[in-house]
């Protein structure tokens, strides 16, 4: 019974904390888009993803080469 009450209170706290976010007039996306910063965020995300894919590709080539040698 104690676990159920604790989970219920935790869920209520989480719901109340997210209600504050809905009370804002402008979303973060609208603010960033109006300032032109959303494009910086997209560019950084794309750079990080490109780097990760390149890293995985190079590691795969190295592993394939090691497997071929053995």
C-alpha positions in Angstrom: 0.0 0.0 0.0 2.9 2.3 0.8 4.5 1.8 -2.6 1.2 2.7 -4.4 0.8 5.9 -2.4 4.5 6.8 -3.1 4.1 6.2 -6.8 0.9 8.1 -6.9 2.5 11.1 -5.2 5.4 11.0 -7.5 3.2 10.9 -10.6 1.2 13.9 -9.2 4.4 15.9 -8.6 5.6 15.1 -12.2 2.3 16.2 -13.7 2.2 19.4 -11.6 5.8 20.3 -12.7 4.9 19.9 -16.4 1.9 22.1 -16.0 4.2 25.1 -15.4 5.7 24.5 -18.9 2.3 24.8 -20.5 1.6 28.1 -18.9 4.3 29.9 -20.9 3.2 32.2 -23.7 5.9 31.4 -26.2 7.6 28.0 -26.7 11.3 27.6 -26.7 11.2 26.8 -30.3 9.4 30.0 -31.2 11.9 32.1 -29.3 14.9 30.4 -30.8 13.4 30.6 -34.3 12.7 34.4 -33.9 16.3 34.9 -32.7 17.7 32.7 -35.5 19.4 30.4 -33.0 17.4 27.4 -34.0 19.6 27.1 -37.1 22.7 27.0 -34.9 21.1 24.1 -32.9 20.3 22.2 -36.0 23.8 22.7 -37.5 25.4 21.5 -34.2 23.1 18.4 -34.1 23.9 17.6 -37.8 27.6 18.1 -37.2 27.5 15.7 -34.2 25.5 13.1 -36.1 27.8 13.3 -39.1 30.8 12.8 -36.8 29.2 9.8 -35.1 28.3 8.2 -38.4 31.8 8.8 -39.8 33.4 7.4 -36.6 31.2 4.2 -36.8 32.1 3.8 -40.5 35.8 4.1 -39.8 35.7 1.7 -36.9 33.8 -0.8 -39.0 36.4 -0.6 -41.7 39.2 -1.2 -39.2 37.4 -4.2 -37.7 36.7 -5.6 -41.1 40.4 -5.3 -42.0 41.5 -7.0 -38.7 39.0 -9.8 -39.3 40.3 -10.3 -42.8 43.9 -10.5 -41.6 43.0 -13.2 -39.1 
